[in-house]
Amino acid sequence: MASASPSVATRTLDLTVVGHRVATPCAEIGEGAPALLLPALSSISAREEMLPLARELGGTYRCRVPDWPGFGAHPRARLPLNPANLHAFLDALLAAAPGPYALAVAAGHAAPYLVAAARRHPSAFARLVLVAPTWRGPLPTALGPERAAWFGRIRRAVEMPLLGEALYRINISPPIIGRMMRAHVYADPAHVTPAVVAAKHRITRQSQGRFGTAAFVTGGLDPAASREDFLAPFGDGLPPVRVLRPDRAPRRSGAEMDALIATGRVTAVPVPGALSAHEEFPGDVAAAIRAA
């Protein structure tokens, strides 16, 4: 008989980040050595995306999965969203729940934030796993730096009352979410079911949801300004770092992952999937985390 799936508990950490109260719900699941799992930053980001992986790891690790401020399937605190404040958020999280953690996993844009936190807190993590690590938001990736002047204008438009909410609703409709997921979030279009799209749409409909999306999409949460900045924190002084490189990652994002792997400062393991391999193929990702 198959063993029962580990149950999920929810704990809310009352954090103070640069003078702002940020109530941070965390899923806690599994038994064993403590692990911190950070979901990706995206329009559809929420701690729920990490739960399939946490269940796979739950027999070995006691997983803590927080929501990022400005993201998640709940009303969101209005913390000013920028890289400095997300770094400060991780500092506050590690002060409230210091571990130390036997394992830390971060997906997508969360990866460079985790690496920076490991540098600031050298005893917090025994090892790091980065799943499809990225550092550039969708518009900077698609349009390039020559159109950077437009990114701030687009962000300000989406953040405006009334007009901004209307623009946001148009751009996070279920058909657009489904198209985005089939294009680069999931590798197998058959996995983008109506139920999955509906669940992602519910995440986007949370109060204050447009602010996180506007910041992320326009590059306002990019933790690096260039590939060189992205690669610089890796190397001596970090715990061991493993990169899980999805075989169907989008071309431009995949090139950044390959550049990181080519430095020799990390070990690399291929996994199936695209930008959300941890959610689409949690068993394969868990196996790659456990592999020696």
KOLKEMI-347294 format. One record per residue (C-alpha): residue number from 1; residue in three letters; y, z negated, x negated. Coordinates in Angstrom, 1 decimal, always signed. Each point is the difference from the previous one (the first is absolute). Layout:
N
KOLVEX   pos   code        Y        Z        X
KOLVEX   NUM    ALA        Y        Z        X
...
This chain:
292
KOLVEX   pos   code        Y        Z        X
KOLVEX     1    MET     +0.0     +0.0     +0.0
KOLVEX     2    ALA     +3.5     +0.9     -1.3
KOLVEX     3    SER     +2.2     -3.0     -0.9
KOLVEX     4    ALA     +2.9     -0.7     +2.3
KOLVEX     5    SER     +3.4     +1.3     -1.0
KOLVEX     6    PRO     +2.2     -2.8     -1.4
KOLVEX     7    SER     +2.5     -1.3     +2.5
KOLVEX     8    VAL     +3.7     +0.5     -0.4
KOLVEX     9    ALA     +2.5     -2.9     +0.1
KOLVEX    10    THR     +3.8     +0.4     +0.1
KOLVEX    11    ARG     +2.3     -2.3     -1.9
KOLVEX    12    THR     +3.8     +0.4     +0.0
KOLVEX    13    LEU     +1.9     -0.8     -3.2
KOLVEX    14    ASP     +3.6     -1.1     +0.5
KOLVEX    15    LEU     +1.6     +1.6     -3.0
KOLVEX    16    THR     +3.6     +0.1     -1.1
KOLVEX    17    VAL     +1.0     +3.2     -1.7
KOLVEX    18    VAL     +3.5     +0.4     -1.5
KOLVEX    19    GLY     +1.3     -2.5     +2.6
KOLVEX    20    HIS     -1.8     +1.6     +2.9
KOLVEX    21    ARG     -2.8     -1.6     +2.0
KOLVEX    22    VAL     -3.0     +2.3     +0.0
KOLVEX    23    ALA     -2.9     -1.1     +2.2
KOLVEX    24    THR     -2.9     +1.8     -1.6
KOLVEX    25    PRO     -3.3     +0.2     +1.9
KOLVEX    26    CYS     -3.1     +0.2     -2.3
KOLVEX    27    ALA     -3.5     +0.9     +1.0
KOLVEX    28    GLU     -2.6     -2.2     -1.8
KOLVEX    29    ILE     -3.6     +1.1     +0.0
KOLVEX    30    GLY     -3.2     -0.6     -2.1
KOLVEX    31    GLU     -1.3     -2.6     -2.3
KOLVEX    32    GLY     +0.0     -0.3     -3.8
KOLVEX    33    ALA     +2.5     +0.5     -2.7
KOLVEX    34    PRO     +3.6     +0.5     +1.3
KOLVEX    35    ALA     +1.3     +3.6     +0.2
KOLVEX    36    LEU     +3.4     +1.5     +1.1
KOLVEX    37    LEU     +0.0     +3.3     +1.7
KOLVEX    38    LEU     +3.3     +1.8     +0.5
KOLVEX    39    PRO     +0.3     +2.8     +2.5
KOLVEX    40    ALA     +1.8     +3.2     -0.8
KOLVEX    41    LEU     +3.7     +0.5     +1.0
KOLVEX    42    SER     +0.3     +2.7     +2.6
KOLVEX    43    SER     +1.2     +0.7     +3.6
KOLVEX    44    ILE     -3.4     -1.2     +1.2
KOLVEX    45    SER     -0.5     -2.8     -2.5
KOLVEX    46    ALA     -1.5     -3.3     +1.3
KOLVEX    47    ARG     -2.5     -2.6     -1.3
KOLVEX    48    GLU     -2.6     +1.3     +2.4
KOLVEX    49    GLU     -0.5     +3.1     -2.2
KOLVEX    50    MET     -1.5     -2.3     -2.7
KOLVEX    51    LEU     -2.4     -1.8     +2.3
KOLVEX    52    PRO     -2.9     +2.5     -0.3
KOLVEX    53    LEU     +0.2     -0.5     -3.8
KOLVEX    54    ALA     +0.4     -3.7     +0.3
KOLVEX    55    ARG     -3.2     -0.2     +2.2
KOLVEX    56    GLU     -1.9     +2.0     -2.7
KOLVEX    57    LEU     +1.2     -2.4     -2.7
KOLVEX    58    GLY     -0.3     -3.1     +2.2
KOLVEX    59    GLY     -3.5     -1.0     -1.2
KOLVEX    60    THR     +1.4     -0.4     -3.6
KOLVEX    61    TYR     +3.7     -0.7     +0.5
KOLVEX    62    ARG     +2.3     -2.1     +2.2
KOLVEX    63    CYS     +2.5     +2.7     +0.8
KOLVEX    64    ARG     +3.7     -0.6     +0.9
KOLVEX    65    VAL     +1.8     +3.0     +1.5
KOLVEX    66    PRO     +3.7     -0.4     +0.7
KOLVEX    67    ASP     +2.4     +2.3     +1.8
KOLVEX    68    TRP     +2.9     +1.3     -2.0
KOLVEX    69    PRO     +3.5     -0.9     +1.4
KOLVEX    70    GLY     +1.2     +2.7     +2.2
KOLVEX    71    PHE     -3.5     +1.3     +0.8
KOLVEX    72    GLY     -3.0     -1.0     +2.1
KOLVEX    73    ALA     -1.2     -0.2     +3.6
KOLVEX    74    HIS     +2.4     -2.8     +1.0
KOLVEX    75    PRO     +3.8     -0.4     +0.4
KOLVEX    76    ARG     +1.6     +0.3     -3.4
KOLVEX    77    ALA     +2.4     -2.2     -1.9
KOLVEX    78    ARG     +3.3     +1.8     -0.8
KOLVEX    79    LEU     -0.2     -0.5     -3.8
KOLVEX    80    PRO     +2.1     +2.6     -1.8
KOLVEX    81    LEU     -2.6     +2.4     -1.3
KOLVEX    82    ASN     +0.2     +1.0     -3.6
KOLVEX    83    PRO     -2.2     -0.3     -3.1
KOLVEX    84    ALA     +1.7     -3.2     -1.3
KOLVEX    85    ASN     -0.7     -1.7     +3.3
KOLVEX    86    LEU     -3.6     +1.1     +0.1
KOLVEX    87    HIS     -0.5     -1.3     -3.5
KOLVEX    88    ALA     +1.6     -3.3     +1.2
KOLVEX    89    PHE     -2.4     +0.0     +2.9
KOLVEX    90    LEU     -3.0     +0.0     -2.2
KOLVEX    91    ASP     +1.5     -2.8     -2.1
KOLVEX    92    ALA     +0.5     -2.0     +3.2
KOLVEX    93    LEU     -3.6     +0.8     +1.1
KOLVEX    94    LEU     -1.5     -1.1     -3.3
KOLVEX    95    ALA     +2.1     -3.2     +0.1
KOLVEX    96    ALA     -1.4     -0.8     +3.4
KOLVEX    97    ALA     -3.6     +1.2     -0.6
KOLVEX    98    PRO     -0.3     +0.0     -3.8
KOLVEX    99    GLY     -3.7     +0.6     -0.4
KOLVEX   100    PRO     -0.9     +0.6     -2.8
KOLVEX   101    TYR     -1.7     +3.1     +1.4
KOLVEX   102    ALA     -3.2     +1.4     -1.5
KOLVEX   103    LEU     +0.9     +3.4     +1.4
KOLVEX   104    ALA     +3.2     +1.7     +1.3
KOLVEX   105    VAL     -0.2     +3.4     +1.7
KOLVEX   106    ALA     +3.0     +2.1     +0.9
KOLVEX   107    ALA     +0.2     +3.4     +1.7
KOLVEX   108    GLY     +2.6     +2.7     -0.3
KOLVEX   109    HIS     +3.6     -1.2     -0.6
KOLVEX   110    ALA     -1.3     -3.6     -0.2
KOLVEX   111    ALA     -1.7     +0.8     -3.3
KOLVEX   112    PRO     +3.1     +0.0     -2.3
KOLVEX   113    TYR     +1.4     -3.1     +1.8
KOLVEX   114    LEU     -3.3     -1.8     -0.8
KOLVEX   115    VAL     +0.1     +1.1     -3.6
KOLVEX   116    ALA     +3.5     -1.3     -0.4
KOLVEX   117    ALA     -1.0     -3.3     +1.6
KOLVEX   118    ALA     -2.9     -0.3     -2.4
KOLVEX   119    ARG     +2.5     +0.3     -2.8
KOLVEX   120    ARG     +2.3     -2.7     +1.4
KOLVEX   121    HIS     -3.0     -2.3     +0.8
KOLVEX   122    PRO     -2.4     +0.5     -2.8
KOLVEX   123    SER     -2.6     -2.6     +1.2
KOLVEX   124    ALA     +0.0     +1.0     +3.6
KOLVEX   125    PHE     -2.7     +2.8     -0.1
KOLVEX   126    ALA     -3.2     +0.4     -1.9
KOLVEX   127    ARG     -0.1     +3.8     +0.7
KOLVEX   128    LEU     +1.8     +2.7     +1.9
KOLVEX   129    VAL     -1.3     +2.9     +2.1
KOLVEX   130    LEU     +2.4     +2.7     +1.0
KOLVEX   131    VAL     -1.1     +2.3     +2.8
KOLVEX   132    ALA     +1.8     +3.4     +0.0
KOLVEX   133    PRO     +3.1     -1.4     -1.8
KOLVEX   134    THR     +3.3     +1.7     +0.8
KOLVEX   135    TRP     +3.6     -0.6     -0.8
KOLVEX   136    ARG     +2.1     +2.7     +1.8
KOLVEX   137    GLY     +0.7     +0.1     +3.7
KOLVEX   138    PRO     -0.9     +3.0     +2.1
KOLVEX   139    LEU     +3.4     +1.7     -0.1
KOLVEX   140    PRO     +0.6     -0.3     -3.7
KOLVEX   141    THR     -3.5     +1.2     -0.6
KOLVEX   142    ALA     +0.3     +3.0     +2.3
KOLVEX   143    LEU     +3.6     +1.0     -0.7
KOLVEX   144    GLY     +0.7     -1.1     -3.6
KOLVEX   145    PRO     +2.9     -1.8     -1.5
KOLVEX   146    GLU     +2.4     +2.9     +0.5
KOLVEX   147    ARG     +0.3     -1.0     +3.6
KOLVEX   148    ALA     +0.4     -3.7     -0.6
KOLVEX   149    ALA     +3.4     -0.1     +1.6
KOLVEX   150    TRP     -1.5     +0.7     +3.3
KOLVEX   151    PHE     -2.5     -2.9     -0.1
KOLVEX   152    GLY     +2.6     -2.7     +0.4
KOLVEX   153    ARG     +1.6     +1.9     +2.9
KOLVEX   154    ILE     -3.3     +0.3     +1.8
KOLVEX   155    ARG     -0.7     -3.7     -0.5
KOLVEX   156    ARG     +3.4     -1.0     +1.3
KOLVEX   157    ALA     -0.4     +2.3     +3.1
KOLVEX   158    VAL     -3.4     -1.5     +0.9
KOLVEX   159    GLU     +1.4     -3.6     -0.5
KOLVEX   160    MET     +2.9     +0.7     +2.5
KOLVEX   161    PRO     -0.3     -1.6     +3.4
KOLVEX   162    LEU     -0.9     +2.3     +2.9
KOLVEX   163    LEU     +0.0     +3.3     -2.0
KOLVEX   164    GLY     -2.2     -1.5     -2.6
KOLVEX   165    GLU     -2.5     -1.3     +2.5
KOLVEX   166    ALA     -0.1     +3.4     +1.7
KOLVEX   167    LEU     -0.6     +1.8     -3.4
KOLVEX   168    TYR     -2.7     -2.5     -0.8
KOLVEX   169    ARG     -1.9     +0.4     +3.3
KOLVEX   170    ILE     +0.0     +3.8     -0.4
KOLVEX   171    ASN     -1.4     -0.2     -3.5
KOLVEX   172    ILE     -2.8     -2.6     +0.6
KOLVEX   173    SER     -1.4     +1.5     +3.2
KOLVEX   174    PRO     -3.9     +0.0     +0.2
KOLVEX   175    PRO     -0.2     +3.8     -0.7
KOLVEX   176    ILE     +2.1     -0.4     -3.2
KOLVEX   177    ILE     -2.0     -3.1     -1.1
KOLVEX   178    GLY     -3.2     +2.0     +0.5
KOLVEX   179    ARG     +1.2     +2.9     -2.0
KOLVEX   180    MET     +1.2     -2.2     -2.8
KOLVEX   181    MET     -3.3     -1.8     -0.2
KOLVEX   182    ARG     -2.0     +3.2     -0.1
KOLVEX   183    ALA     +2.3     +1.5     -2.6
KOLVEX   184    HIS     -0.2     -2.8     -2.7
KOLVEX   185    VAL     -1.0     -3.4     +1.3
KOLVEX   186    TYR     -3.6     +0.6     +0.9
KOLVEX   187    ALA     -2.3     +2.5     -1.7
KOLVEX   188    ASP     -2.2     +0.9     +3.0
KOLVEX   189    PRO     +2.0     +1.2     +3.1
KOLVEX   190    ALA     -2.9     -1.2     +2.2
KOLVEX   191    HIS     +0.9     -3.6     -0.9
KOLVEX   192    VAL     +3.5     +0.5     +1.5
KOLVEX   193    THR     -1.2     -0.9     +3.5
KOLVEX   194    PRO     +2.3     -0.6     +3.1
KOLVEX   195    ALA     -0.8     -3.7     -0.4
KOLVEX   196    VAL     +1.1     -0.1     -3.6
KOLVEX   197    VAL     +3.2     +1.9     +0.8
KOLVEX   198    ALA     +0.7     -2.4     +2.9
KOLVEX   199    ALA     -0.5     -3.0     -2.2
KOLVEX   200    LYS     +2.4     +1.4     -2.6
KOLVEX   201    HIS     +2.6     +0.9     +2.6
KOLVEX   202    ARG     -0.1     -3.6     +1.3
KOLVEX   203    ILE     +0.9     -1.1     -3.6
KOLVEX   204    THR     +3.1     +2.3     +0.0
KOLVEX   205    ARG     +1.2     -1.3     +3.4
KOLVEX   206    GLN     +0.6     -3.6     -1.3
KOLVEX   207    SER     +3.5     -1.4     +0.2
KOLVEX   208    GLN     +2.2     +1.1     -2.9
KOLVEX   209    GLY     -2.7     +2.4     -1.0
KOLVEX   210    ARG     +2.4     +2.8     -1.0
KOLVEX   211    PHE     +1.5     -1.9     -2.9
KOLVEX   212    GLY     -3.2     -0.1     -2.1
KOLVEX   213    THR     -0.8     +3.6     +0.8
KOLVEX   214    ALA     +3.5     +1.2     -0.9
KOLVEX   215    ALA     -0.1     -1.9     -3.3
KOLVEX   216    PHE     -3.4     +1.2     -1.0
KOLVEX   217    VAL     +0.2     +3.6     +1.0
KOLVEX   218    THR     +3.4     +0.6     -1.7
KOLVEX   219    GLY     -1.1     -1.6     -3.3
KOLVEX   220    GLY     +1.9     -3.2     +0.6
KOLVEX   221    LEU     -3.0     -2.1     -1.0
KOLVEX   222    ASP     -1.0     +2.0     -3.0
KOLVEX   223    PRO     -0.7     -2.5     -2.8
KOLVEX   224    ALA     +0.6     +2.6     -2.7
KOLVEX   225    ALA     +2.5     +2.8     -0.6
KOLVEX   226    SER     -2.3     +2.2     -2.0
KOLVEX   227    ARG     -3.5     +0.4     -1.2
KOLVEX   228    GLU     +1.0     -1.6     -3.3
KOLVEX   229    ASP     +1.3     -3.1     +1.9
KOLVEX   230    PHE     -3.2     -0.1     +2.1
KOLVEX   231    LEU     -2.3     +0.1     -3.1
KOLVEX   232    ALA     +2.1     -2.4     -2.1
KOLVEX   233    PRO     -1.3     -3.3     +1.4
KOLVEX   234    PHE     -3.7     +0.8     -0.8
KOLVEX   235    GLY     -1.6     -1.0     -3.2
KOLVEX   236    ASP     -0.2     -3.2     -2.1
KOLVEX   237    GLY     +0.6     -3.3     +1.8
KOLVEX   238    LEU     -1.6     +1.0     +3.3
KOLVEX   239    PRO     -3.4     -1.0     +1.3
KOLVEX   240    PRO     -2.5     +2.8     +0.1
KOLVEX   241    VAL     +1.1     +2.8     +2.3
KOLVEX   242    ARG     -2.3     +2.3     +1.9
KOLVEX   243    VAL     +1.4     +3.1     +1.8
KOLVEX   244    LEU     -2.0     +1.4     +2.9
KOLVEX   245    ARG     +0.9     +3.7     +0.1
KOLVEX   246    PRO     -0.8     +1.7     +3.4
KOLVEX   247    ASP     -1.4     +3.4     -0.3
KOLVEX   248    ARG     +2.1     +1.4     +2.8
KOLVEX   249    ALA     +3.4     -1.5     -1.0
KOLVEX   250    PRO     +2.9     +2.3     +0.7
KOLVEX   251    ARG     +0.8     +2.2     -3.0
KOLVEX   252    ARG     +3.3     -1.6     -1.1
KOLVEX   253    SER     -1.1     -3.6     +0.5
KOLVEX   254    GLY     -3.3     +0.8     -1.7
KOLVEX   255    ALA     +1.9     +1.3     -3.0
KOLVEX   256    GLU     +1.7     -3.4     -0.4
KOLVEX   257    MET     -3.3     -1.8     +0.2
KOLVEX   258    ASP     -1.5     +2.4     -2.6
KOLVEX   259    ALA     +3.0     -0.7     -2.3
KOLVEX   260    LEU     -0.7     -3.7     +0.2
KOLVEX   261    ILE     -3.7     +0.5     -0.7
KOLVEX   262    ALA     +0.9     +2.2     -2.9
KOLVEX   263    THR     +1.9     -2.8     -1.8
KOLVEX   264    GLY     -3.3     -1.8     -0.7
KOLVEX   265    ARG     +1.6     -3.3     +1.1
KOLVEX   266    VAL     -2.2     -0.2     +3.1
KOLVEX   267    THR     -3.6     +0.8     +0.9
KOLVEX   268    ALA     -0.6     +2.5     +2.8
KOLVEX   269    VAL     -2.7     +0.4     +2.6
KOLVEX   270    PRO     -0.1     +2.9     +2.5
KOLVEX   271    VAL     -0.3     -0.8     +3.7
KOLVEX   272    PRO     -0.1     +2.2     +3.1
KOLVEX   273    GLY     +3.1     +0.2     +2.2
KOLVEX   274    ALA     +3.7     +0.7     -0.2
KOLVEX   275    LEU     +2.9     -2.4     +0.0
KOLVEX   276    SER     -1.7     -2.5     +2.3
KOLVEX   277    ALA     -3.4     +0.0     -1.7
KOLVEX   278    HIS     -0.3     -3.8     +0.4
KOLVEX   279    GLU     +0.2     +0.4     +3.8
KOLVEX   280    GLU     -2.0     +3.2     +0.4
KOLVEX   281    PHE     -2.8     -0.8     -2.5
KOLVEX   282    PRO     +0.0     -3.7     -0.4
KOLVEX   283    GLY     -3.6     -0.2     -1.1
KOLVEX   284    ASP     +0.5     +2.5     -2.9
KOLVEX   285    VAL     +3.2     -1.8     -1.0
KOLVEX   286    ALA     -1.7     -3.4     +0.0
KOLVEX   287    ALA     -2.9     +1.4     -2.1
KOLVEX   288    ALA     +2.5     +1.4     -2.5
KOLVEX   289    ILE     +1.8     -3.4     -0.2
KOLVEX   290    ARG     -3.3     -1.8     -0.6
KOLVEX   291    ALA     -1.3     +2.6     -2.6
KOLVEX   292    ALA     -0.1     -1.3     -3.6
